[in-house]
Amino acid sequence: MDDVKLNAHPASALFNGWHDEPAKSLSMHKNAYIDPQWLKVDQTEIFHKSWQFLCHEEQLRDNGSYVTMNIQGQSIVAIRDRKGELRGFYNVCKHRGHELLKGSGTTKRVICPYHAWSYDLDGTFLEARQSQFIENFNNADFCLDQVQVEVFCHMVFVNLDPKAAPLAQQSGDLSKEIMSFAPDLGKLTFSHRLTYNIKANWKSVVDNFLECYHCPVAHRDFCTLIEMDTYKVTTHGIYSSHMAKAGRSDNNAYSTDGAEVTDHAVWYLWPNTTLMRYPGSGNFMVWRFYPVGPEETYEEFDFFFENTAPSDEEVEAIKFVDDVLQPEDIDLVESVQRGMQTPAYQQGRYMVDPDGSGLSEHAVHHFHSLVRQSYLGS
């Protein structure tokens, strides 16, 4: 996009002082976090065009198994059909738009709970009562509308954009990185979920996750778990990796005695998903940030362990996240959101370490560059 078009774009003011080099750039303007007009853009240009985590593949292994999801107002369902193929559809009846399925489970066919229109597991329309009396009623006109679905590193993702490239293609070497650190991911099972409602814009929550510049100040117990001198952050395409040695000595976070995993291996995946492997027994975590309003975010934090019931050590790790780490971070981002309402703050700077350490904010700049591309349409 040339300079004339860029300056004419309504989003251009959000990126005044932007530079592709983070050490030379101003950060995204506060209006991106507080002005309600950008929530709709987030929904349509970011969430409706990106790969969204649905579940671990274990939930969709059996024919007839299904999982539903709402992607910023769009109801969808992923389902395993009779031939074992995984399919994704808009979760709405072609008769009057009623949602077809709720939650997750198994079914032999999809039957609308409103008027009992029915569909096969591959989305094919089967029957509607009294349709034989309707002129020019063609069953083929009422098949379910498909959405993209993909199994990526034993996790199921969906995308509403029919033109979106496969996640495996978009994400480069991410799958190799994940499987090298979590080779047991396919054998892990869902164990626990934490949820939070946060009074802050979802982008503020992502910003906070992407840097550990604040960790020595705000997460002192966490800094005893992580060996900060080994912490490196690397950005790639639509993801960034955040790696450090961890859990190899006593710490103030949770017990890591006999830990099989001694790495803090974390990946941010555009736009709102983080994938994590923490010190301890075999584990994996998937953390998502969903905008509820311009200044409200809903979080889901799923834990996958070797067994459905977490061990005492795993419960301790969950409690550290829930009782210590999350309250610390929530206080931070909610304070930032309040501060952005004042005239005293407009834009900031990225604090950058040329060596890419965890104390650097270059991954925040990377995230903002992806937001910028979505907002400006280039």
C-alpha positions as CSV (number, residue, x, y, z in Angstrom):
1,M,0.0,0.0,0.0
2,D,1.5,3.4,-1.0
3,D,1.9,6.3,1.4
4,V,-1.1,8.2,0.0
5,K,-3.5,5.3,0.6
6,L,-2.0,4.4,3.9
7,N,-2.4,8.0,5.3
8,A,-6.0,8.1,4.1
9,H,-6.9,4.8,5.8
10,P,-9.0,5.3,9.0
11,A,-6.6,3.0,11.0
12,S,-3.5,4.9,10.0
13,A,-3.7,7.2,13.0
14,L,-3.3,4.2,15.3
15,F,0.2,3.6,13.9
16,N,1.7,7.1,13.8
17,G,5.4,6.8,14.4
18,W,5.4,3.1,13.3
19,H,8.7,1.6,12.2
20,D,9.4,-2.0,11.1
21,E,12.3,-2.0,13.5
22,P,10.9,-2.2,17.1
23,A,13.7,-0.1,18.6
24,K,12.7,2.8,16.3
25,S,9.0,2.5,16.6
26,L,6.2,4.0,18.6
27,S,3.7,1.5,19.9
28,M,0.1,1.2,18.8
29,H,-2.1,4.1,19.8
30,K,-4.3,3.7,22.8
31,N,-7.5,4.1,20.7
32,A,-7.0,0.6,19.4
33,Y,-7.6,-0.5,23.0
34,I,-10.5,1.8,24.0
35,D,-12.4,2.9,20.9
36,P,-15.4,0.6,20.3
37,Q,-15.2,1.0,16.5
38,W,-12.1,-1.3,16.5
39,L,-13.9,-4.2,18.2
40,K,-15.9,-4.9,15.0
41,V,-12.7,-4.8,13.0
42,D,-11.1,-7.2,15.4
43,Q,-14.0,-9.6,15.0
44,T,-14.3,-9.4,11.2
45,E,-10.8,-8.8,10.0
46,I,-8.9,-10.8,12.7
47,F,-11.0,-13.5,14.4
48,H,-13.2,-14.4,11.4
49,K,-10.1,-14.8,9.2
50,S,-7.7,-16.7,11.5
51,W,-7.3,-20.2,12.8
52,Q,-9.0,-20.7,16.1
53,F,-8.3,-23.5,18.6
54,L,-11.3,-25.8,19.1
55,C,-10.1,-28.8,21.1
56,H,-7.6,-31.7,21.5
57,E,-8.2,-34.3,18.8
58,E,-9.2,-36.8,21.5
59,Q,-12.6,-35.2,21.6
60,L,-13.2,-35.9,17.9
61,R,-11.6,-39.3,17.4
62,D,-14.8,-41.3,17.1
63,N,-17.3,-41.2,14.2
64,G,-20.2,-39.1,15.2
65,S,-18.3,-37.1,17.8
66,Y,-18.8,-33.3,17.7
67,V,-17.6,-30.1,19.4
68,T,-19.3,-26.7,19.0
69,M,-17.8,-23.2,19.3
70,N,-18.8,-19.6,18.9
71,I,-16.3,-17.5,17.0
72,Q,-17.2,-13.9,17.8
73,G,-20.9,-14.4,17.1
74,Q,-20.5,-17.2,14.5
75,S,-21.7,-20.6,15.7
76,I,-19.8,-23.5,14.3
77,V,-19.5,-27.3,14.8
78,A,-16.7,-29.8,14.0
79,I,-17.9,-33.3,13.5
80,R,-16.4,-36.7,12.6
81,D,-18.5,-38.2,9.8
82,R,-19.4,-41.9,9.2
83,K,-16.3,-42.4,7.0
84,G,-14.0,-40.9,9.7
85,E,-13.5,-37.6,7.9
86,L,-13.3,-34.5,10.1
87,R,-15.7,-31.8,8.9
88,G,-16.6,-28.3,10.0
89,F,-19.9,-26.4,9.5
90,Y,-21.8,-23.4,10.5
91,N,-23.9,-24.7,13.3
92,V,-27.2,-23.4,12.0
93,C,-30.3,-25.0,10.4
94,K,-31.0,-24.1,6.8
95,H,-34.7,-23.7,7.7
96,R,-34.9,-20.9,10.2
97,G,-31.3,-20.5,11.4
98,H,-31.7,-22.3,14.8
99,E,-28.5,-23.7,16.3
100,L,-28.3,-27.4,15.7
101,L,-26.0,-28.8,18.3
102,K,-24.8,-27.6,21.8
103,G,-21.6,-28.3,23.6
104,S,-19.9,-31.6,22.7
105,G,-20.9,-35.2,22.4
106,T,-21.8,-37.9,19.9
107,T,-24.7,-38.2,17.5
108,K,-25.8,-40.5,14.6
109,R,-27.4,-37.6,12.7
110,V,-27.9,-33.9,13.2
111,I,-31.5,-33.0,14.0
112,C,-32.6,-29.4,14.5
113,P,-34.3,-29.0,17.9
114,Y,-36.7,-26.5,16.5
115,H,-38.6,-28.2,13.6
116,A,-36.6,-31.5,13.3
117,W,-34.9,-30.8,10.0
118,S,-32.2,-33.5,9.8
119,Y,-28.7,-33.7,8.3
120,D,-26.2,-36.5,7.9
121,L,-22.8,-36.2,9.6
122,D,-21.2,-35.0,6.3
123,G,-23.6,-32.0,6.2
124,T,-25.9,-33.5,3.6
125,F,-29.6,-32.6,4.0
126,L,-31.7,-35.6,4.8
127,E,-35.3,-34.6,5.3
128,A,-37.8,-32.1,6.5
129,R,-41.4,-33.0,7.5
130,Q,-43.9,-32.0,4.9
131,S,-41.3,-31.0,2.3
132,Q,-43.0,-33.3,-0.2
133,F,-45.8,-30.7,-0.4
134,I,-43.5,-27.9,-1.3
135,E,-42.9,-27.0,-4.9
136,N,-39.4,-27.0,-6.2
137,F,-38.0,-28.2,-2.9
138,N,-34.5,-29.5,-3.7
139,N,-32.7,-31.3,-0.9
140,A,-29.3,-30.3,-2.3
141,D,-30.1,-26.6,-1.7
142,F,-30.2,-27.2,2.1
143,C,-26.9,-28.9,2.9
144,L,-24.9,-27.3,5.7
145,D,-22.4,-24.6,4.9
146,Q,-18.8,-25.8,5.5
147,V,-16.0,-24.1,7.3
148,Q,-12.3,-25.1,7.3
149,V,-11.1,-27.5,10.0
150,E,-7.6,-28.8,10.5
151,V,-5.8,-31.1,12.9
152,F,-2.5,-29.4,13.8
153,C,-0.1,-31.1,16.3
154,H,-3.0,-33.2,17.7
155,M,-5.1,-30.1,18.2
156,V,-8.2,-29.1,16.1
157,F,-8.4,-25.6,14.7
158,V,-11.2,-24.0,12.6
159,N,-11.2,-21.0,10.3
160,L,-14.3,-19.2,8.9
161,D,-12.3,-17.8,6.0
162,P,-12.7,-20.1,3.0
163,K,-9.6,-18.5,1.4
164,A,-7.3,-19.0,4.3
165,A,-4.2,-21.1,3.8
166,P,-3.9,-24.2,5.9
167,L,-2.5,-23.5,9.4
168,A,0.4,-25.9,8.8
169,Q,1.4,-23.8,5.8
170,Q,0.9,-20.4,7.5
171,S,2.8,-21.4,10.6
172,G,6.1,-22.5,9.1
173,D,8.2,-24.6,11.5
174,L,5.8,-24.2,14.4
175,S,4.6,-27.8,14.3
176,K,8.3,-29.1,14.4
177,E,9.0,-26.9,17.4
178,I,6.0,-28.0,19.3
179,M,6.4,-31.7,18.7
180,S,10.1,-31.5,19.5
181,F,9.3,-30.2,23.0
182,A,6.0,-32.1,23.4
183,P,6.4,-35.5,21.6
184,D,3.7,-37.0,23.9
185,L,1.1,-34.4,23.0
186,G,-1.1,-36.9,21.2
187,K,-1.2,-39.1,24.3
188,L,-2.2,-36.4,26.7
189,T,-5.8,-35.9,27.8
190,F,-7.9,-32.9,28.9
191,S,-7.7,-32.5,32.7
192,H,-8.7,-29.0,33.8
193,R,-10.0,-25.6,32.6
194,L,-9.6,-22.2,34.2
195,T,-11.7,-19.3,33.0
196,Y,-11.5,-15.6,33.7
197,N,-13.3,-12.4,32.8
198,I,-10.9,-9.5,32.6
199,K,-11.7,-5.8,32.4
200,A,-9.2,-5.1,29.6
201,N,-9.1,-5.1,25.8
202,W,-7.9,-8.5,24.5
203,K,-4.9,-6.9,22.8
204,S,-3.7,-5.6,26.2
205,V,-3.8,-9.2,27.5
206,V,-1.8,-10.5,24.5
207,D,0.7,-7.6,24.9
208,N,1.3,-8.6,28.5
209,F,1.8,-12.2,27.6
210,L,4.4,-11.5,24.9
211,E,7.0,-9.9,27.1
212,C,8.7,-10.7,30.4
213,Y,10.2,-7.2,30.8
214,H,7.6,-7.0,33.7
215,C,8.4,-10.4,35.2
216,P,11.2,-9.4,37.7
217,V,8.9,-6.6,38.9
218,A,5.5,-8.3,39.0
219,H,6.2,-12.1,38.9
220,R,8.9,-12.7,41.4
221,D,7.9,-16.3,42.2
222,F,7.7,-17.1,38.5
223,C,11.3,-15.8,38.1
224,T,12.5,-18.4,40.6
225,L,11.0,-21.1,38.4
226,I,12.4,-19.8,35.1
227,E,16.2,-19.3,34.5
228,M,15.9,-15.8,33.2
229,D,19.4,-15.7,31.8
230,T,18.4,-18.5,29.3
231,Y,15.1,-16.8,28.2
232,K,15.0,-16.2,24.5
233,V,12.1,-14.8,22.4
234,T,12.0,-15.3,18.6
235,T,9.4,-14.1,16.2
236,H,8.3,-15.9,13.0
237,G,5.5,-15.2,10.6
238,I,2.3,-15.7,12.6
239,Y,3.9,-17.0,15.8
240,S,6.6,-16.3,18.3
241,S,8.5,-18.7,20.6
242,H,9.4,-18.0,24.2
243,M,12.0,-20.5,25.5
244,A,13.9,-20.9,28.7
245,K,15.4,-23.6,31.0
246,A,13.2,-24.0,34.1
247,G,12.4,-26.2,37.1
248,R,15.9,-27.6,37.6
249,S,16.2,-26.3,41.1
250,D,14.1,-25.2,44.1
251,N,11.7,-22.4,43.4
252,N,8.9,-20.5,45.0
253,A,6.2,-21.3,42.4
254,Y,5.5,-25.0,42.7
255,S,7.3,-28.3,43.3
256,T,9.3,-29.7,40.3
257,D,10.9,-32.6,42.2
258,G,11.5,-35.4,39.7
259,A,10.3,-33.2,36.8
260,E,10.4,-34.9,33.4
261,V,10.0,-31.5,31.7
262,T,12.7,-29.0,32.5
263,D,11.8,-26.4,29.8
264,H,9.6,-23.4,29.7
265,A,8.5,-23.8,26.1
266,V,5.8,-21.3,25.0
267,W,4.4,-20.3,21.7
268,Y,2.1,-17.4,20.8
269,L,0.0,-18.2,17.7
270,W,-1.8,-15.3,16.0
271,P,-4.1,-13.9,17.0
272,N,-5.3,-15.1,20.4
273,T,-3.8,-18.5,21.3
274,T,-0.8,-19.5,23.4
275,L,0.5,-23.0,23.6
276,M,2.7,-24.0,26.5
277,R,4.8,-26.7,28.0
278,Y,5.7,-26.0,31.7
279,P,8.2,-27.7,34.0
280,G,6.9,-30.9,35.7
281,S,5.4,-34.1,34.4
282,G,4.2,-34.5,30.8
283,N,1.9,-31.6,30.1
284,F,0.5,-29.1,27.6
285,M,-1.6,-26.0,28.0
286,V,-3.7,-24.0,25.6
287,W,-4.7,-20.5,26.6
288,R,-7.1,-18.3,24.6
289,F,-8.1,-14.7,24.8
290,Y,-11.6,-13.7,23.4
291,P,-12.9,-10.2,23.1
292,V,-16.2,-9.7,24.9
293,G,-16.3,-6.0,24.4
294,P,-13.9,-3.2,23.7
295,E,-12.7,-3.3,27.3
296,E,-13.5,-6.9,28.3
297,T,-11.8,-10.2,27.6
298,Y,-12.8,-13.8,28.4
299,E,-10.0,-16.3,28.9
300,E,-10.0,-20.0,28.7
301,F,-6.9,-21.9,30.0
302,D,-6.9,-25.7,29.3
303,F,-4.5,-28.2,30.9
304,F,-3.7,-31.5,29.3
305,F,-1.9,-34.1,31.4
306,E,-1.1,-37.8,31.3
307,N,-4.2,-38.6,33.2
308,T,-7.7,-37.0,33.4
309,A,-7.4,-36.5,37.2
310,P,-4.4,-34.2,37.9
311,S,-1.8,-35.5,40.4
312,D,-1.0,-33.6,43.6
313,E,2.0,-31.9,41.9
314,E,-0.2,-30.9,38.9
315,V,-2.8,-29.5,41.2
316,E,-0.1,-27.4,42.8
317,A,1.0,-26.1,39.4
318,I,-2.6,-25.3,38.5
319,K,-3.1,-23.4,41.8
320,F,0.1,-21.4,41.1
321,V,-1.4,-20.3,37.8
322,D,-4.8,-19.6,39.3
323,D,-3.9,-18.1,42.7
324,V,-0.7,-16.3,41.9
325,L,0.3,-15.8,38.3
326,Q,-3.1,-14.9,36.8
327,P,-4.2,-12.5,39.6
328,E,-0.8,-10.7,39.1
329,D,-1.3,-10.4,35.3
330,I,-5.0,-9.5,35.6
331,D,-4.2,-6.6,38.0
332,L,-1.5,-5.4,35.5
333,V,-3.7,-5.4,32.4
334,E,-6.7,-3.9,34.1
335,S,-4.6,-1.1,35.5
336,V,-3.2,-0.5,31.9
337,Q,-6.8,-0.3,30.6
338,R,-7.8,2.3,33.2
339,G,-4.6,4.3,32.5
340,M,-5.4,4.4,28.8
341,Q,-8.6,6.2,29.6
342,T,-6.6,9.2,30.8
343,P,-5.2,12.0,28.6
344,A,-1.8,11.3,30.0
345,Y,-1.1,8.3,27.8
346,Q,-1.3,8.1,24.0
347,Q,1.5,5.8,22.8
348,G,4.6,4.3,24.2
349,R,7.9,2.7,23.1
350,Y,9.1,-0.9,22.8
351,M,11.9,-1.7,25.2
352,V,14.1,-4.0,23.0
353,D,17.1,-6.2,23.8
354,P,19.2,-6.8,20.7
355,D,19.9,-10.3,22.0
356,G,16.2,-11.2,22.0
357,S,16.0,-12.0,25.7
358,G,12.8,-12.5,27.7
359,L,13.2,-8.9,29.0
360,S,12.7,-7.6,25.4
361,E,9.4,-6.3,23.9
362,H,10.1,-7.1,20.3
363,A,7.4,-9.8,20.3
364,V,4.8,-7.2,21.3
365,H,6.0,-5.2,18.2
366,H,5.6,-8.3,16.1
367,F,2.0,-8.8,17.4
368,H,1.2,-5.1,16.6
369,S,2.6,-5.6,13.1
370,L,0.1,-8.4,12.5
371,V,-2.7,-6.2,13.9
372,R,-1.6,-3.4,11.7
373,Q,-1.7,-5.6,8.6
374,S,-5.3,-6.7,9.5
375,Y,-6.4,-3.2,10.2
376,L,-4.9,-1.6,7.1
377,G,-5.8,-4.5,4.8
378,S,-2.3,-5.2,3.6
